[in-house]
Amino acid sequence: MSWSVGILLLLLTIVAMEAVAYGAHRWIMHGPGWFLHKSHHRKRNGPFEANDLYALIFAIPSILLLYGGMNLDWGTWAIWVGAGIAAYGAIYFGFHDVIVHRRTRHRYVPRSVYMKRIVQAHRLHHATETKDGSVSFGFIWAPRPEGLKAELARRGHGGLRAPSTRTTPEA
């Protein structure tokens, strides 16, 4: 397989992973997998939460494809797809854990329209504390905040997080 075809396959895998992540977030994490994911919708105590196990679970296909492509003669396609899944995981970590949830110290402030939209959409997702009623399940693509706010209002206030009583702005 040529490098150009391999890179195209890697990029297509990253795009496809957004659809996979959306589905997993909406129908697994906010469904039968809520027992792990609910920790992410609550205040975290310490550096880790049960939801972090999903990173390990979602790394398994990438590891298997990389191993199979490199050691089991599955073909170079498996290496490129495995690398695409890993790349999506790195992008997810950067957007979600670093920028949105600030799980590492940094000074980055989202200023672009795109980055502000990602952060706001995910914060609207966290407006709920229950597995039902959430909006915006994607990670690198997010619907317009106005539409998400309208959807939350349409659904009423079931499962919505209580208003914050904090007097300092959120970092």
DSSP file (Angstrom, degrees, kcal/mol; ACC not computed):
  #  RESIDUE AA STRUCTURE BP1 BP2  ACC     N-H-->O    O-->H-N    N-H-->O    O-->H-N    TCO  KAPPA ALPHA  PHI   PSI    X-CA   Y-CA   Z-CA
    1    1 A M              0   0    0      0, 0.0     2,-0.0     0, 0.0    74,-0.0   0.000 360.0 360.0 360.0 135.2    0.0    0.0    0.0
    2    2 A S     >  -     0   0    0      1,-0.1     4,-2.5     4,-0.0     5,-0.2  -0.318 360.0-115.1 -73.6 159.2    1.4    3.4   -0.9
    3    3 A W  H  > S+     0   0    0      1,-0.2     4,-2.9     2,-0.2     5,-0.2   0.893 116.0  53.7 -60.1 -40.9    2.0    6.1    1.7
    4    4 A S  H  > S+     0   0    0      1,-0.2     4,-2.0     2,-0.2    -1,-0.2   0.898 111.0  45.0 -65.2 -39.5   -0.7    8.4    0.2
    5    5 A V  H  > S+     0   0    0      2,-0.2     4,-2.4     1,-0.2    -1,-0.2   0.901 113.5  51.5 -68.3 -40.7   -3.3    5.6    0.3
    6    6 A G  H  X S+     0   0    0     -4,-2.5     4,-2.4     2,-0.2    -2,-0.2   0.915 110.3  47.5 -62.1 -44.2   -2.2    4.8    3.9
    7    7 A I  H  X S+     0   0    0     -4,-2.9     4,-2.6     2,-0.2    -1,-0.2   0.896 111.1  51.8 -65.7 -39.2   -2.5    8.4    5.0
    8    8 A L  H  X S+     0   0    0     -4,-2.0     4,-2.7    -5,-0.2    -2,-0.2   0.915 110.2  49.2 -61.4 -42.3   -5.9    8.6    3.4
    9    9 A L  H  X S+     0   0    0     -4,-2.4     4,-2.1     2,-0.2    -2,-0.2   0.900 110.2  51.2 -63.9 -40.7   -7.0    5.5    5.2
   10   10 A L  H  X S+     0   0    0     -4,-2.4     4,-2.0     2,-0.2    -2,-0.2   0.934 112.1  46.2 -59.8 -47.7   -5.7    7.0    8.5
   11   11 A L  H  X S+     0   0    0     -4,-2.6     4,-2.1     1,-0.2    -2,-0.2   0.896 111.9  50.6 -64.9 -40.8   -7.7   10.2    7.9
   12   12 A L  H  X S+     0   0    0     -4,-2.7     4,-2.7     1,-0.2    -1,-0.2   0.868 108.7  53.3 -64.2 -35.5  -10.9    8.3    7.0
   13   13 A T  H  X S+     0   0    0     -4,-2.1     4,-2.5     2,-0.2    -2,-0.2   0.907 106.5  52.0 -65.4 -41.3  -10.5    6.2   10.1
   14   14 A I  H  X S+     0   0    0     -4,-2.0     4,-1.0     2,-0.2    -2,-0.2   0.928 112.4  45.6 -60.1 -44.6  -10.3    9.4   12.2
   15   15 A V  H >X S+     0   0    0     -4,-2.1     4,-1.0     1,-0.2     3,-0.6   0.921 113.3  49.5 -64.0 -44.1  -13.5   10.6   10.6
   16   16 A A  H 3X S+     0   0    0     -4,-2.7     4,-2.1     1,-0.2     3,-0.3   0.853 103.5  61.4 -64.0 -33.8  -15.2    7.3   11.1
   17   17 A M  H 3X S+     0   0    0     -4,-2.5     4,-3.3     1,-0.2    -1,-0.2   0.804  95.4  60.5 -65.0 -28.5  -14.1    7.2   14.7
   18   18 A E  H <X S+     0   0    0     -4,-1.0     4,-2.4    -3,-0.6    -1,-0.2   0.915 107.5  45.5 -63.5 -40.1  -16.1   10.3   15.4
   19   19 A A  H  X S+     0   0    0     -4,-1.0     4,-2.3    -3,-0.3    -2,-0.2   0.909 114.6  47.8 -67.5 -41.6  -19.2    8.4   14.4
   20   20 A V  H  X S+     0   0    0     -4,-2.1     4,-2.8     2,-0.2     5,-0.2   0.926 113.2  48.0 -62.7 -45.5  -18.2    5.4   16.4
   21   21 A A  H  X S+     0   0    0     -4,-3.3     4,-2.8     2,-0.2     5,-0.2   0.900 110.2  52.4 -64.2 -41.1  -17.4    7.6   19.5
   22   22 A Y  H  X S+     0   0    0     -4,-2.4     4,-2.9    -5,-0.2     5,-0.3   0.956 113.1  44.1 -57.4 -51.3  -20.8    9.4   19.1
   23   23 A G  H  X>S+     0   0    0     -4,-2.3     4,-2.8     1,-0.2     5,-0.6   0.908 114.9  47.9 -62.2 -43.3  -22.7    6.0   19.0
   24   24 A A  I  X>S+     0   0    0     -4,-2.8     5,-3.1     1,-0.2     4,-1.4   0.902 114.7  46.8 -64.4 -40.6  -20.7    4.6   21.9
   25   25 A H  I  <>S+     0   0    0     -4,-2.8     5,-1.2    -5,-0.2    -2,-0.2   0.932 119.6  38.4 -67.0 -45.5  -21.2    7.8   24.0
   26   26 A R  I  <5S+     0   0    0     -4,-2.9    -2,-0.2    -5,-0.2    -3,-0.2   0.931 130.3  23.7 -73.7 -46.0  -24.9    8.0   23.3
   27   27 A W  I  <5S+     0   0    0     -4,-2.8    -3,-0.2    -5,-0.3    -2,-0.2   0.628 133.2  28.7-104.4 -13.9  -26.0    4.4   23.3
   28   28 A I  I ><XS+     0   0    0     -4,-1.4     5,-3.0    -5,-0.6     3,-1.6   0.788 124.7  38.7-105.9 -58.4  -23.4    2.6   25.5
   29   29 A M  I 3 <S+     0   0    0     -5,-3.1     8,-0.2     1,-0.3    -3,-0.2   0.882 126.5  38.8 -63.4 -37.6  -22.0    5.2   27.9
   30   30 A H  T 3 <S+     0   0    0     -5,-1.2    -1,-0.3    -6,-0.3    -4,-0.1   0.106 127.7  39.3 -97.0  21.2  -25.5    6.8   28.4
   31   31 A G  T X 5S-     0   0    0     -3,-1.6     3,-1.8    -6,-0.1    -3,-0.2  -0.030 131.4 -14.2-130.3-122.6  -27.0    3.3   28.4
   32   32 A P  T > 5S+     0   0    0      0, 0.0     3,-0.5     0, 0.0    -3,-0.2   0.727 132.1  58.3 -65.4 -20.2  -25.8    0.0   29.8
   33   33 A G  T >><S+     0   0    0     -5,-3.0     4,-1.9     1,-0.2     3,-1.6   0.303  71.3 106.2 -90.3  10.3  -22.3    1.5   30.4
   34   34 A W  H <>  +     0   0    0     -3,-1.8     4,-2.9    -6,-0.3     5,-0.2   0.789  62.8  74.9 -59.0 -28.1  -23.6    4.3   32.6
   35   35 A F  H <4 S+     0   0    0     -3,-0.5    -1,-0.3     1,-0.2     4,-0.1   0.801 110.0  29.3 -59.1 -27.5  -22.2    2.5   35.7
   36   36 A L  H X4 S+     0   0    0     -3,-1.6     3,-1.0    -7,-0.1    15,-0.4   0.834 121.1  51.2 -91.9 -43.8  -18.7    3.7   34.5
   37   37 A H  H >X S+     0   0    0     -4,-1.9     3,-2.0     1,-0.2     4,-0.6   0.752  90.9  75.4 -71.1 -25.3  -19.6    6.9   32.7
   38   38 A K  G >< S+     0   0    0     -4,-2.9     3,-1.1     1,-0.3    -1,-0.2   0.809  85.5  66.3 -59.5 -27.4  -21.7    8.4   35.5
   39   39 A S  G X4 S+     0   0    0     -3,-1.0     3,-0.8     1,-0.3    -1,-0.3   0.797  96.2  56.8 -61.8 -26.5  -18.4    9.2   37.3
   40   40 A H  G <4 S+     0   0    0     -3,-2.0    -1,-0.3    -4,-0.3    -2,-0.2   0.696 103.0  52.9 -78.2 -19.8  -17.7   11.7   34.5
   41   41 A H  G << S+     0   0    0     -3,-1.1     2,-0.3    -4,-0.6    -1,-0.2   0.257 106.0  65.9 -98.0  10.5  -21.0   13.6   35.1
   42   42 A R  S <  S-     0   0    0     -3,-0.8     2,-0.2    -4,-0.1    84,-0.0  -0.795 103.2 -75.5-123.2 167.8  -20.2   14.0   38.8
   43   43 A K        -     0   0    0     -2,-0.3     2,-0.3     1,-0.1    -2,-0.1  -0.465  51.9-127.6 -64.8 130.6  -17.4   16.0   40.6
   44   44 A R        -     0   0    0     -2,-0.2     2,-0.6    -4,-0.1     5,-0.1  -0.650  15.5-158.8 -84.3 135.3  -14.1   14.1   40.3
   45   45 A N        -     0   0    0     -2,-0.3     3,-0.3     3,-0.3    -1,-0.0  -0.942  66.6  -6.9-112.0 107.6  -12.2   13.4   43.5
   46   46 A G  S    S-     0   0    0     -2,-0.6    -2,-0.0     1,-0.2     0, 0.0  -0.424 103.4 -58.7  98.0-178.3   -8.6   12.8   42.6
   47   47 A P  S    S+     0   0    0      0, 0.0     2,-0.3     0, 0.0    -1,-0.2   0.685 113.0  50.0 -79.0 -17.6   -6.9   12.5   39.2
   48   48 A F        -     0   0    0     -3,-0.3     2,-0.3     3,-0.0    -3,-0.3  -0.791  56.6-168.3-122.9 162.6   -8.9    9.5   37.9
   49   49 A E    >   -     0   0    0     -2,-0.3     3,-2.0    -5,-0.1     4,-0.3  -0.951  40.6-106.2-141.4 159.8  -12.5    8.5   37.5
   50   50 A A  G >  S+     0   0    0     -2,-0.3     3,-2.1     1,-0.3     4,-0.2   0.838 115.7  68.7 -56.7 -34.0  -14.2    5.2   36.6
   51   51 A N  G >  S+     0   0    0    -15,-0.4     3,-2.0     1,-0.3     4,-0.4   0.743  81.0  76.6 -57.1 -24.9  -15.0    6.6   33.1
   52   52 A D  G X> S+     0   0    0     -3,-2.0     3,-1.1     1,-0.3     4,-0.8   0.723  76.9  75.2 -61.8 -20.6  -11.3    6.6   32.3
   53   53 A L  H <> S+     0   0    0     -3,-2.1     4,-2.3    -4,-0.3    -1,-0.3   0.782  81.9  69.2 -62.3 -25.3  -11.6    2.8   31.8
   54   54 A Y  H <> S+     0   0    0     -3,-2.0     4,-3.0    -4,-0.2    -1,-0.3   0.851  91.2  59.6 -61.7 -32.8  -13.3    3.6   28.5
   55   55 A A  H <> S+     0   0    0     -3,-1.1     4,-0.9    -4,-0.4    -1,-0.2   0.909 108.4  44.3 -60.7 -40.9   -9.9    4.9   27.2
   56   56 A L  H  X S+     0   0    0     -4,-0.8     4,-0.9    -3,-0.2     3,-0.3   0.914 113.7  50.1 -68.3 -42.8   -8.4    1.4   27.8
   57   57 A I  H >< S+     0   0    0     -4,-2.3     3,-0.8     1,-0.2    -2,-0.2   0.924 112.5  46.4 -61.6 -45.0  -11.4   -0.4   26.3
   58   58 A F  H 3X S+     0   0    0     -4,-3.0     4,-0.5     1,-0.2    -1,-0.2   0.647 105.1  62.1 -76.1 -13.7  -11.3    1.8   23.2
   59   59 A A  H 3X S+     0   0    0     -4,-0.9     4,-2.6    -3,-0.3    -1,-0.2   0.724  84.9  79.2 -79.3 -21.5   -7.6    1.3   22.8
   60   60 A I  H <X S+     0   0    0     -4,-0.9     4,-2.7    -3,-0.8     5,-0.2   0.911  91.3  47.7 -57.6 -48.9   -8.0   -2.5   22.4
   61   61 A P  H  > S+     0   0    0      0, 0.0     4,-2.6     0, 0.0    -1,-0.2   0.903 112.9  50.3 -60.3 -38.1   -9.0   -2.4   18.7
   62   62 A S  H  X S+     0   0    0     -4,-0.5     4,-2.7     2,-0.2     5,-0.2   0.944 112.3  46.1 -62.9 -47.6   -6.1   -0.1   17.9
   63   63 A I  H  X S+     0   0    0     -4,-2.6     4,-2.7     1,-0.2     5,-0.2   0.920 113.7  49.1 -62.0 -44.6   -3.6   -2.3   19.7
   64   64 A L  H  X S+     0   0    0     -4,-2.7     4,-3.1    -5,-0.2     5,-0.2   0.920 113.1  46.5 -62.6 -44.0   -4.9   -5.4   18.0
   65   65 A L  H  X S+     0   0    0     -4,-2.6     4,-2.6    -5,-0.2     5,-0.2   0.917 114.0  47.5 -66.1 -42.8   -4.9   -3.9   14.6
   66   66 A L  H  X S+     0   0    0     -4,-2.7     4,-1.9    -5,-0.2     5,-0.2   0.932 116.0  44.9 -62.9 -44.9   -1.4   -2.5   15.0
   67   67 A Y  H  X>S+     0   0    0     -4,-2.7     4,-3.1    -5,-0.2     5,-0.6   0.944 115.1  47.4 -64.0 -48.2   -0.1   -5.8   16.4
   68   68 A G  H  X5S+     0   0    0     -4,-3.1     6,-1.9    -5,-0.2     4,-1.4   0.887 113.5  48.0 -62.3 -39.6   -1.9   -7.8   13.7
   69   69 A G  H  <5S+     0   0    0     -4,-2.6     6,-0.4    -5,-0.2    -1,-0.2   0.845 121.0  36.0 -69.4 -33.2   -0.6   -5.6   10.9
   70   70 A M  H  <5S+     0   0    0     -4,-1.9    -2,-0.2    -5,-0.2    -1,-0.2   0.776 134.7  17.6 -90.9 -28.6    3.0   -5.6   12.1
   71   71 A N  H  <5S+     0   0    0     -4,-3.1    -3,-0.2    -5,-0.2    -2,-0.2   0.613 122.9  46.6-121.9 -16.9    3.3   -9.2   13.4
   72   72 A L  S  <<S-     0   0    0     -4,-1.4    -3,-0.1    -5,-0.6    -4,-0.1   0.229  99.6-114.5-117.6  13.7    0.5  -11.4   12.0
   73   73 A D        +     0   0    0     -4,-0.2    -4,-0.2     1,-0.1     3,-0.1   0.827  65.4 144.0  58.0  35.9    0.6  -10.4    8.3
   74   74 A W        -     0   0    0     -6,-1.9    -5,-0.2     1,-0.2     3,-0.1   0.719  65.3-103.5 -73.6 -19.9   -2.8   -8.9    8.3
   75   75 A G    >>  -     0   0    0     -6,-0.4     3,-1.0    -7,-0.3     4,-0.8  -0.267  28.4 -80.0 112.8 158.9   -1.6   -6.2    5.9
   76   76 A T  H 3> S+     0   0    0      1,-0.2     4,-2.3     2,-0.2     5,-0.2   0.748 119.2  73.2 -67.9 -21.9   -0.6   -2.6    6.1
   77   77 A W  H 3> S+     0   0    0      1,-0.2     4,-2.6     2,-0.2    -1,-0.2   0.896  94.4  54.0 -56.4 -38.4   -4.2   -1.6    6.1
   78   78 A A  H <> S+     0   0    0     -3,-1.0     4,-2.6     1,-0.2    -1,-0.2   0.872 107.0  50.7 -65.7 -36.4   -4.5   -2.8    9.7
   79   79 A I  H  X S+     0   0    0     -4,-0.8     4,-2.5     2,-0.2    -1,-0.2   0.936 112.4  46.0 -64.9 -46.4   -1.5   -0.7   10.7
   80   80 A W  H  X S+     0   0    0     -4,-2.3     4,-2.0     2,-0.2    -2,-0.2   0.902 115.6  45.4 -65.5 -41.2   -3.0    2.5    9.1
   81   81 A V  H  X S+     0   0    0     -4,-2.6     4,-2.3     2,-0.2    -2,-0.2   0.925 113.5  49.8 -68.6 -43.5   -6.5    1.8   10.6
   82   82 A G  H  X S+     0   0    0     -4,-2.6     4,-2.1    -5,-0.2    -2,-0.2   0.897 111.9  48.7 -59.8 -40.4   -4.9    1.0   14.0
   83   83 A A  H  X S+     0   0    0     -4,-2.5     4,-2.6     2,-0.2    -1,-0.2   0.862 109.1  53.6 -67.6 -35.5   -2.9    4.2   13.8
   84   84 A G  H  X S+     0   0    0     -4,-2.0     4,-2.4     2,-0.2    -2,-0.2   0.897 108.7  48.4 -65.4 -40.5   -6.1    6.2   12.9
   85   85 A I  H  X S+     0   0    0     -4,-2.3     4,-2.1     2,-0.2    -2,-0.2   0.924 113.4  47.7 -64.3 -43.5   -7.9    4.9   15.9
   86   86 A A  H  X S+     0   0    0     -4,-2.1     4,-2.1     2,-0.2    -2,-0.2   0.895 110.5  51.9 -63.4 -40.2   -4.9    5.8   18.1
   87   87 A A  H  X S+     0   0    0     -4,-2.6     4,-2.5     2,-0.2    -2,-0.2   0.912 108.4  50.8 -63.4 -42.2   -4.7    9.3   16.5
   88   88 A Y  H  X S+     0   0    0     -4,-2.4     4,-3.1     1,-0.2    -1,-0.2   0.915 108.4  53.1 -60.6 -41.5   -8.4    9.8   17.2
   89   89 A G  H  X S+     0   0    0     -4,-2.1     4,-2.5     1,-0.2    -2,-0.2   0.890 109.7  47.8 -59.9 -40.2   -7.8    8.8   20.8
   90   90 A A  H  X S+     0   0    0     -4,-2.1     4,-2.3     2,-0.2    -1,-0.2   0.903 112.9  48.0 -67.9 -40.9   -5.0   11.4   21.1
   91   91 A I  H  X S+     0   0    0     -4,-2.5     4,-2.8     2,-0.2     5,-0.3   0.930 112.2  50.1 -63.8 -45.3   -7.2   14.1   19.5
   92   92 A Y  H  X>S+     0   0    0     -4,-3.1     4,-3.1     1,-0.2     5,-0.7   0.931 109.8  50.2 -57.1 -48.1  -10.0   13.1   21.9
   93   93 A F  I  X>S+     0   0    0     -4,-2.5     5,-2.1     1,-0.2     4,-0.8   0.922 112.3  48.1 -58.7 -44.7   -7.7   13.4   24.9
   94   94 A G  I  <>S+     0   0    0     -4,-2.3     5,-2.3     3,-0.2    -2,-0.2   0.944 120.7  34.9 -62.0 -49.3   -6.5   16.8   23.8
   95   95 A F  I  <>S+     0   0    0     -4,-2.8     5,-2.7     3,-0.2     6,-0.2   0.971 129.1  30.5 -67.9 -55.1  -10.0   18.2   23.2
   96   96 A H  I  <>S+     0   0    0     -4,-3.1     5,-2.3    -5,-0.3    -3,-0.2   0.961 128.8  27.9 -77.9 -55.5  -11.9   16.5   25.9
   97   97 A D  I  <<S+     0   0    0     -4,-0.8     6,-3.2    -5,-0.7     7,-0.3   0.887 130.9  31.3 -80.6 -38.8   -9.5   15.9   28.8
   98   98 A V  I   <S+     0   0    0     -5,-2.1     4,-0.5     4,-0.2     6,-0.3   0.961 130.1  26.3 -85.0 -56.9   -7.1   18.7   28.4
   99   99 A I  I   <S+     0   0    0     -5,-2.3    -3,-0.2    -6,-0.2    -4,-0.2   0.959 130.4  31.9 -77.4 -51.5   -9.0   21.6   26.8
  100  100 A V  I   <S+     0   0    0     -5,-2.7    -3,-0.2    -6,-0.2    -4,-0.2   0.965 134.3  24.9 -73.9 -52.4  -12.6   21.0   28.0
  101  101 A H  S   <S-     0   0    0     -5,-2.3    -1,-0.2    -6,-0.2    -3,-0.2   0.513  91.4-140.0 -95.5  -4.4  -12.1   19.4   31.4
  102  102 A R        +     0   0    0     -4,-0.5    -4,-0.2    -6,-0.2    -3,-0.1   0.888  39.3 161.2  50.3  49.9   -8.7   20.9   32.1
  103  103 A R        +     0   0    0     -6,-3.2     2,-0.3     2,-0.1    -5,-0.2   0.544  66.2  46.5 -79.8  -6.2   -7.3   17.7   33.6
  104  104 A T  S    S-     0   0    0     -6,-0.3     2,-0.3    -7,-0.3     0, 0.0  -0.961  99.4-102.7-127.4 152.0   -3.8   19.0   33.1
  105  105 A R        +     0   0    0     -2,-0.3     2,-0.3     2,-0.0    -2,-0.1  -0.559  57.7 139.9 -75.9 132.3   -2.6   22.5   33.9
  106  106 A H        -     0   0    0     -2,-0.3    -2,-0.0     2,-0.1     0, 0.0  -0.973  52.3-132.4-161.4 168.8   -2.2   24.8   30.9
  107  107 A R        +     0   0    0     -2,-0.3     2,-0.1     2,-0.0    -2,-0.0   0.328  58.3 131.5-109.3   5.3   -2.8   28.3   29.9
  108  108 A Y        -     0   0    0      1,-0.0    -2,-0.1     2,-0.0     0, 0.0  -0.384  35.3-169.2 -64.7 132.1   -4.7   27.7   26.6
  109  109 A V        -     0   0    0     -2,-0.1     2,-0.2     0, 0.0    -2,-0.0  -0.987  26.8-120.2-121.7 119.4   -7.9   29.6   26.2
  110  110 A P        +     0   0    0      0, 0.0    -2,-0.0     0, 0.0     3,-0.0  -0.403  45.1 157.2 -60.8 123.2  -10.2   28.6   23.3
  111  111 A R        +     0   0    0     -2,-0.2     2,-0.1     5,-0.0     0, 0.0   0.629  40.7  90.2-120.0 -25.9  -10.6   31.7   21.1
  112  112 A S  S  > S-     0   0    0      1,-0.1     4,-2.5     4,-0.0     5,-0.2  -0.367  82.4-118.6 -73.4 155.6  -11.5   30.3   17.7
  113  113 A V  H  > S+     0   0    0      1,-0.2     4,-2.1     2,-0.2     5,-0.1   0.908 114.6  51.5 -58.1 -43.0  -15.2   29.9   16.9
  114  114 A Y  H  > S+     0   0    0      2,-0.2     4,-2.3     1,-0.2    -1,-0.2   0.946 111.3  44.8 -61.4 -50.9  -14.6   26.1   16.4
  115  115 A M  H  > S+     0   0    0      1,-0.2     4,-2.3     2,-0.2     5,-0.2   0.893 113.1  50.7 -65.4 -39.7  -12.9   25.6   19.8
  116  116 A K  H  X S+     0   0    0     -4,-2.5     4,-2.7     1,-0.2    -1,-0.2   0.899 110.4  51.1 -62.1 -39.2  -15.4   27.7   21.7
  117  117 A R  H  X S+     0   0    0     -4,-2.1     4,-2.6    -5,-0.2    -2,-0.2   0.903 109.5  49.4 -65.8 -42.4  -18.2   25.7   20.1
  118  118 A I  H  X S+     0   0    0     -4,-2.3     4,-2.1     2,-0.2     5,-0.2   0.942 114.4  45.1 -61.1 -48.2  -16.6   22.4   21.1
  119  119 A V  H  X S+     0   0    0     -4,-2.3     4,-2.2     1,-0.2    -2,-0.2   0.934 115.3  46.5 -63.4 -47.0  -16.2   23.5   24.7
  120  120 A Q  H  X S+     0   0    0     -4,-2.7     4,-2.3     1,-0.2    -1,-0.2   0.906 111.2  51.8 -64.9 -40.9  -19.7   25.0   24.9
  121  121 A A  H  X S+     0   0    0     -4,-2.6     4,-1.8     1,-0.2    -1,-0.2   0.908 111.6  46.8 -62.6 -40.4  -21.3   21.9   23.4
  122  122 A H  H  X S+     0   0    0     -4,-2.1     4,-1.7     2,-0.2    -1,-0.2   0.874 110.2  52.4 -71.7 -34.2  -19.6   19.6   25.8
  123  123 A R  H  < S+     0   0    0     -4,-2.2    -1,-0.2     1,-0.2    -2,-0.2   0.889 108.7  51.1 -66.0 -36.9  -20.5   21.8   28.8
  124  124 A L  H >< S+     0   0    0     -4,-2.3     3,-1.4     1,-0.2    11,-0.2   0.858 105.3  56.6 -66.7 -33.6  -24.1   21.7   27.6
  125  125 A H  H >< S+     0   0    0     -4,-1.8     3,-1.0     1,-0.3    -1,-0.2   0.891 106.2  51.0 -60.1 -38.6  -23.7   17.9   27.5
  126  126 A H  T 3< S+     0   0    0     -4,-1.7    -1,-0.3     1,-0.2    -2,-0.2   0.337  80.0  95.4 -84.2   7.8  -22.7   18.1   31.2
  127  127 A A  T <  S+     0   0    0     -3,-1.4    34,-4.2     8,-0.1     2,-0.3   0.711  81.5  65.7 -67.3 -18.0  -25.8   20.2   32.1
  128  128 A T  B <   -A  160   0A   0     -3,-1.0    32,-0.2    32,-0.3    31,-0.1  -0.795  60.5-167.3-106.0 149.7  -27.3   16.8   33.0
  129  129 A E  S    S+     0   0    0     30,-3.0     2,-0.2    -2,-0.3    31,-0.1   0.388  70.7  72.1-108.8  -2.1  -26.3   14.5   35.9
  130  130 A T  S    S-     0   0    0     29,-0.6     4,-0.1     2,-0.4    -2,-0.1  -0.660  89.5-112.7-111.5 168.6  -28.3   11.6   34.7
  131  131 A K  S    S+     0   0    0     -2,-0.2     3,-0.3     2,-0.1     2,-0.3   0.713  98.7  67.6 -73.7 -18.1  -27.9    9.2   31.8
  132  132 A D  S    S+     0   0    0      1,-0.2    -2,-0.4  -101,-0.0    -3,-0.1  -0.723  91.2  29.8-101.7 151.3  -31.1   10.6   30.2
  133  133 A G  S    S+     0   0    0     -2,-0.3    -1,-0.2     1,-0.3    22,-0.1   0.381  77.9 137.9  91.6  -4.3  -31.7   14.0   28.7
  134  134 A S        -     0   0    0     -3,-0.3     2,-0.3    -4,-0.1    -1,-0.3  -0.313  34.4-157.4 -73.6 159.8  -28.1   14.8   27.6
  135  135 A V        +     0   0    0    -11,-0.2    -8,-0.1     1,-0.2    -7,-0.1  -0.847  57.6  38.5-127.0 165.6  -27.3   16.5   24.3
  136  136 A S        +     0   0    0     -2,-0.3    -1,-0.2     1,-0.1   -11,-0.1   0.965  49.3 175.7  58.7  92.2  -24.2   16.6   22.1
  137  137 A F        +     0   0    0     -3,-0.1  -112,-0.2   -12,-0.0  -111,-0.1   0.448  47.0  96.6-106.1  -3.3  -22.5   13.3   22.1
  138  138 A G        -     0   0    0      3,-0.2  -119,-0.1     1,-0.1  -120,-0.1  -0.261  54.3-158.0 -81.0 173.9  -19.7   14.0   19.7
  139  139 A F  S    S+     0   0    0   -121,-0.1    -1,-0.1    -2,-0.0     3,-0.1   0.689  87.0  23.7-123.4 -38.6  -16.1   15.0   20.5
  140  140 A I  S    S+     0   0    0      1,-0.2     2,-0.4  -122,-0.0   -22,-0.1   0.459 123.8  50.7-111.5  -2.6  -14.6   16.7   17.5
  141  141 A W        -     0   0    0   -123,-0.1    -1,-0.2   -23,-0.1    -3,-0.2  -0.999  68.9-178.7-129.1 135.7  -17.8   17.9   15.9
  142  142 A A        -     0   0    0     -2,-0.4   -24,-0.1    -3,-0.1   -23,-0.1  -0.996  24.9-120.9-137.0 138.9  -20.4   19.7   17.9
  143  143 A P        -     0   0    0      0, 0.0   -22,-0.1     0, 0.0     5,-0.0  -0.225  53.3 -74.7 -65.9 165.3  -23.9   21.0   17.0
  144  144 A R    >>  -     0   0    0      1,-0.1     4,-1.7     4,-0.0     3,-0.5  -0.396  38.7-129.1 -63.2 136.7  -24.6   24.7   17.4
  145  145 A P  H 3> S+     0   0    0      0, 0.0     4,-2.9     0, 0.0     5,-0.2   0.840 106.4  60.6 -57.7 -34.8  -25.0   25.7   21.0
  146  146 A E  H 3> S+     0   0    0      1,-0.2     4,-2.1     2,-0.2     5,-0.1   0.913 106.2  46.6 -60.5 -42.0  -28.3   27.5   20.3
  147  147 A G  H <> S+     0   0    0     -3,-0.5     4,-2.2     2,-0.2    -1,-0.2   0.878 112.3  50.2 -66.6 -38.1  -29.8   24.2   19.0
  148  148 A L  H  X S+     0   0    0     -4,-1.7     4,-2.4     2,-0.2    -2,-0.2   0.905 110.5  49.2 -67.1 -41.5  -28.5   22.3   22.1
  149  149 A K  H  X S+     0   0    0     -4,-2.9     4,-2.3     2,-0.2    -2,-0.2   0.905 111.2  50.2 -63.5 -41.1  -30.0   24.9   24.5
  150  150 A A  H  X S+     0   0    0     -4,-2.1     4,-2.5    -5,-0.2    -2,-0.2   0.901 110.3  50.0 -64.0 -40.3  -33.3   24.7   22.7
  151  151 A E  H  X S+     0   0    0     -4,-2.2     4,-1.7     2,-0.2    -2,-0.2   0.916 110.4  49.4 -65.4 -42.6  -33.3   20.9   22.9
  152  152 A L  H  < S+     0   0    0     -4,-2.4     4,-0.5     1,-0.2    -2,-0.2   0.912 112.9  47.8 -60.9 -42.1  -32.5   21.0   26.6
  153  153 A A  H >< S+     0   0    0     -4,-2.3     3,-1.1     1,-0.2    -2,-0.2   0.900 108.8  54.1 -65.5 -40.6  -35.4   23.5   27.1
  154  154 A R  H 3< S+     0   0    0     -4,-2.5    -1,-0.2     1,-0.3    -2,-0.2   0.849 106.8  52.4 -61.3 -34.8  -37.7   21.3   25.1
  155  155 A R  T >< S-     0   0    0     -4,-1.7     3,-0.5     1,-0.3    -1,-0.3   0.559 107.3-133.9 -79.4  -8.6  -37.0   18.3   27.3
  156  156 A G  T <   -     0   0    0     -3,-1.1    -1,-0.3    -4,-0.5    -2,-0.0  -0.502  41.1 -56.1  84.6-159.8  -37.8   20.2   30.5
  157  157 A H  T >  S+     0   0    0     -2,-0.2     3,-1.7    -3,-0.1     2,-0.2   0.217  80.2 139.3-108.7  14.4  -35.5   20.1   33.5
  158  158 A G  T <  S-     0   0    0     -3,-0.5   -28,-0.1     1,-0.3    -3,-0.0  -0.436  81.7  -0.7 -63.7 124.3  -35.4   16.4   34.2
  159  159 A G  T 3  S+     0   0    0      1,-0.3   -30,-3.0    -2,-0.2   -29,-0.6   0.433  93.0 149.4  79.8  -0.2  -31.9   15.4   35.2
  160  160 A L  B <   -A  128   0A   0     -3,-1.7   -32,-0.3   -32,-0.2    -1,-0.3  -0.407  52.3-109.3 -70.0 143.1  -30.5   18.9   34.9
  161  161 A R        -     0   0    0    -34,-4.2    -1,-0.1     1,-0.1     3,-0.1  -0.404  38.5-103.4 -65.8 142.7  -27.6   19.8   37.2
  162  162 A A        -     0   0    0      1,-0.1    -1,-0.1    -2,-0.1     3,-0.1  -0.381  48.6 -88.9 -65.2 147.3  -28.5   22.3   39.9
  163  163 A P        -     0   0    0      0, 0.0     2,-0.1     0, 0.0    -1,-0.1  -0.272  48.2-107.4 -58.0 143.8  -27.2   25.8   39.3
  164  164 A S        -     0   0    0      1,-0.1    -3,-0.0    -3,-0.1     0, 0.0  -0.456  20.1-160.8 -73.5 143.7  -23.8   26.5   40.5
  165  165 A T        +     0   0    0     -2,-0.1    -1,-0.1    -3,-0.1     2,-0.1   0.254  49.2 128.9-105.0  10.4  -23.4   28.7   43.6
  166  166 A R        -     0   0    0      1,-0.1     4,-0.1     2,-0.1    -2,-0.0  -0.354  46.0-160.3 -67.0 144.3  -19.7   29.4   42.9
  167  167 A T  S    S+     0   0    0      2,-0.1    -1,-0.1    -2,-0.1    -3,-0.0   0.550  70.4  74.1-102.0 -10.7  -18.7   33.0   42.8
  168  168 A T  S    S-     0   0    0      1,-0.1     3,-0.1     0, 0.0    -2,-0.1  -0.812  90.5-105.2-103.8 146.6  -15.5   32.6   40.8
  169  169 A P        -     0   0    0      0, 0.0     2,-0.2     0, 0.0    -2,-0.1  -0.339  40.8-101.2 -67.6 149.3  -15.6   32.0   37.1
  170  170 A E              0   0    0      1,-0.1     0, 0.0    -4,-0.1     0, 0.0  -0.480 360.0 360.0 -70.6 137.8  -14.8   28.5   35.9
  171  171 A A              0   0    0     -2,-0.2    -1,-0.1    -3,-0.1   -69,-0.0   0.469 360.0 360.0 -71.1 360.0  -11.3   28.0   34.6
